[in-house]
Amino acid sequence: MGGSLELPFAFDPTDHAPARGVLVAGTRSGCGKTSVSLGLMAALARRGLDVRPFKAGPDFIDPLHHAGASGRPSHNLDGWMLDRDAVRGIVARNMAPGSVAVVEGVMGLFDGASGSGPTGSSEELARWLGLPVLLVADAASMARSAAAMVKGYLEFQPNLRFAGVVLNRVGSPAHAELLQEALEASLPESANPAPLLGCLPRASGLDLPSRHLGLVTPEDSRCNAVYAALADWVEAALDLDALLASLPALGMALGSGEPRPRTAPGQRFRLGVARDRAFCFCYPENLRLLEAVGAEIVFFSPLEESGLPPALDGLYLPGGYPELHVSRLSANRSMCQAVRGFCASGRPVYAECGGFLYLLSSLTDARGKDHVLCGVYSGRAAMRERFRALGYRQVTLSRSGLFGPQGLTARGHEFHYSELCFDPGGNNVYSVADRKGRSVSTGGWLAGPRDNVLGSYVHLHFASCPSFAEALARACMGNRV
């Protein structure tokens, strides 16, 4: 079933061709959806196609691997955090004529933020974007039952288009033949038939290592070899020519994806953004929206550099894996002192999750060792063996300040293994609820001489409330020293 290295005549990857796309969804988490997505991205990219990757849901790590496999940055699409227009806008800005969107789904195809509807699911994104679904199913230890499973997915929601089916963890050529026979006998009766594009053999050495927040980041493993192996695996087993030929054109006007600031030169400001192995969890759309309201983004590394870039008007400390690098972060006292001094200057600082931990007095690692950090907040956190919070979050500002007016609402996600070992006090300006509107204990705590520092465990997606980026911009331009 492997495809040739020649592109089908029907697919034209030139500047005059329409952009096309596919959403890779699974029957469940752990069925091989990420491996197939990465293999498909890498295989298409090495054919010379302009692959544009996207990730359904709030995850930060899969998009980093998408970038490694495709050579292009990946963008998150989420139907709970964002509305339809925001999702379609992200895709339109980051596609180009002749490009191919590969969207990796989240959990199972129909799983999302609700048990009764499609909100936050891969199904919802496929409908919003008009993309066909490439369904990945784990066929290990199954034969005719695999046909029953696949048929159930194809018929569960009418009018959802499928590009094809991929069966994963197939044990042998005889197993593949049995599976193909079962699907051929069953799917013609389906109300929504889809071709079997291939059977992927069970293979060792293709899994990316994992740790407590998910897969390792690309810098922490020998990922390039895995991407190439995944491309070989997909190329050998799947009919990529048939898949490409079947993809519809995206029904939306395309943009360049480049930020176009709406501000005059005198309204620009310099925003320092932490970016390295310890601080790598940041939605690209957050930075785009900040650039659109005047930010000149200046990246810096709290791990590698001894001080902050010059002439900054504000700081953005995203999340990541500071706990894995806490010894080096702590040992870099000059950077800790520079960050603490910046916070003391009254200029705006926004810190999410790992960035918030960095501003604490100390962090206790998984072995019980304390590491001194910036000390902007006079308290510590400790790593735990199990996650302490996981889920969608809706944040409402309970009072007006540098980061927006009272009542401003934004959406995001929370996932961490650390736990605060102190009470941050009465400077909480977040009222936080989960996906069902139930209050949760997570806050957004102010610090600094002018309440100019905002730290929280919640990763906000600024496209859920662009006013947040605008308020942060005004704060940066209004508090220059």
Disulfide bonds with the S-S distance in Angstrom:
none
